[in-house]
Amino acid sequence: MSTTTPRVLVSGAGIAGLALALQLIRAGIRTTVVERAAAPRPGGQAVDLRGASREVAERMGLLPGIERRRVHEIGMSYVDARGRVFGRMSMADFDGNGAVAEIEIARGDLAEVLRESLAEADADAPGLLEVRYGDRITALEQHDDAVDVSFERAASERYDLVVGADGVHSATRRLAFGAEERFAHALGGYAAFFTLPTPADIEDGWFTMRFVPGIAFGIRPDRDPSTSKAILTIRADRNPALRGDRGTQQALISELLEGAGWHADTIIDAMADADDFYFDELVRIDLDSPVAGRVVLLGDAASCGSPMTGMGTATALIGAHLLAARIVARPDDLPGALAAYAADIAPFAEVGKKIPYGGIERMVPASRFGAAVSRMLVRVTLSKPFRPLMRRAFAAGGTELALPTVEMSEPVR
């Protein structure tokens, strides 16, 4: 195959895969996206754009679509069993660089923005994009200049480059790099989230949290004021019985929330009927390099830090931008392009895996005494005298990392 006009396969139609495909077809590169889900997946918790990720969204021409779908979120508050606030962290107090950013958007809505932009780019340059839902990669056979790919449903094809943007449990990573157990490191718990009707007494615009022994749970604003997102972080040892068993997962959540006060019962009641219920183990993915021959990993497949970092979507967008730029700049030297991408993304991937507040042991108390200590720490650290210190702590979290200088085609208008 001629690599002067490469043909790229992207596995995964999430944020990373869609963002990469958008930039590639804008630059005239033939791209196929394959997604094992039968259709686009709605829902997902709110994600933020700040620093380099916001700059990438601006460069890609996504901000107008994002602006129309932004979540109205003022900040984060902490409540006790009766719903009384004992700590607040407003977006304004931290200049948009605290726990809540200036731009917040639901993951599903951001994916919709990307799909709309892809449709526009495809209309301007027909024939470059193919998106296949309900299919997946089953085998990869690498050669010096190409990769032969087998699919579950479609016929086998040859591509110049295969990109694994298929999430923390990446099948592409397993096929090209090895078993997940080699790269996944358990972080001591699980995360869950889903949509629920907005309770009548929820403060408009505030992401409200409560923590009790074994679980931190919150209700977060949605774009539609009539609905909200339930966010749960569970402190628990790894349990294989929880993998893929919704009944067992929800039984664990109900047990931990029983008697927890505030809106614990509301969350339990809404959970059973939620059509976007998500539950997964909190793991970190560590790779020496996201490149193996002509297979490259992107987003959570390459460097997941778990939902606790709040950096997964940001790293995915930044990585998609950098990978696309390197491919476009060196279409006749894809190995060199991939090596440059690996160097570009390394500092962002490292920062994106850092968990704030000291990890799950600090975020979710193990006992009543621990919960009392956590409440005291929240009161102190979010008090006015401590705000300058907290601002510096958030600034040190990587939001100031500058994007490398890369050439990229202008967005198709």
Secondary structure as GFF3:
##gff-version 3
##sequence-region A 1 413
A	DSSP	beta_strand	7	11	.	.	.	ID=ss1
A	DSSP	alpha_helix	15	26	.	.	.	ID=ss2
A	DSSP	beta_strand	30	35	.	.	.	ID=ss3
A	DSSP	beta_strand	46	49	.	.	.	ID=ss4
A	DSSP	alpha_helix	51	59	.	.	.	ID=ss5
A	DSSP	alpha_helix	63	68	.	.	.	ID=ss6
A	DSSP	beta_strand	75	79	.	.	.	ID=ss7
A	DSSP	beta_strand	85	90	.	.	.	ID=ss8
A	DSSP	three_ten_helix	92	94	.	.	.	ID=ss9
A	DSSP	beta_strand	103	106	.	.	.	ID=ss10
A	DSSP	alpha_helix	107	124	.	.	.	ID=ss11
A	DSSP	beta_strand	129	133	.	.	.	ID=ss12
A	DSSP	beta_strand	137	142	.	.	.	ID=ss13
A	DSSP	beta_strand	147	151	.	.	.	ID=ss14
A	DSSP	beta_strand	157	159	.	.	.	ID=ss15
A	DSSP	beta_strand	161	164	.	.	.	ID=ss16
A	DSSP	alpha_helix	171	176	.	.	.	ID=ss17
A	DSSP	three_ten_helix	180	182	.	.	.	ID=ss18
A	DSSP	beta_strand	184	197	.	.	.	ID=ss19
A	DSSP	beta_strand	206	212	.	.	.	ID=ss20
A	DSSP	beta_strand	215	221	.	.	.	ID=ss21
A	DSSP	beta_strand	227	235	.	.	.	ID=ss22
A	DSSP	three_ten_helix	240	242	.	.	.	ID=ss23
A	DSSP	alpha_helix	246	257	.	.	.	ID=ss24
A	DSSP	alpha_helix	264	271	.	.	.	ID=ss25
A	DSSP	beta_strand	278	285	.	.	.	ID=ss26
A	DSSP	beta_strand	291	292	.	.	.	ID=ss27
A	DSSP	beta_strand	295	297	.	.	.	ID=ss28
A	DSSP	alpha_helix	300	303	.	.	.	ID=ss29
A	DSSP	three_ten_helix	307	309	.	.	.	ID=ss30
A	DSSP	alpha_helix	312	329	.	.	.	ID=ss31
A	DSSP	alpha_helix	334	352	.	.	.	ID=ss32
A	DSSP	three_ten_helix	356	358	.	.	.	ID=ss33
A	DSSP	alpha_helix	360	363	.	.	.	ID=ss34
A	DSSP	alpha_helix	368	381	.	.	.	ID=ss35
A	DSSP	three_ten_helix	384	386	.	.	.	ID=ss36
A	DSSP	alpha_helix	387	394	.	.	.	ID=ss37
A	DSSP	pi_helix	395	399	.	.	.	ID=ss38
###
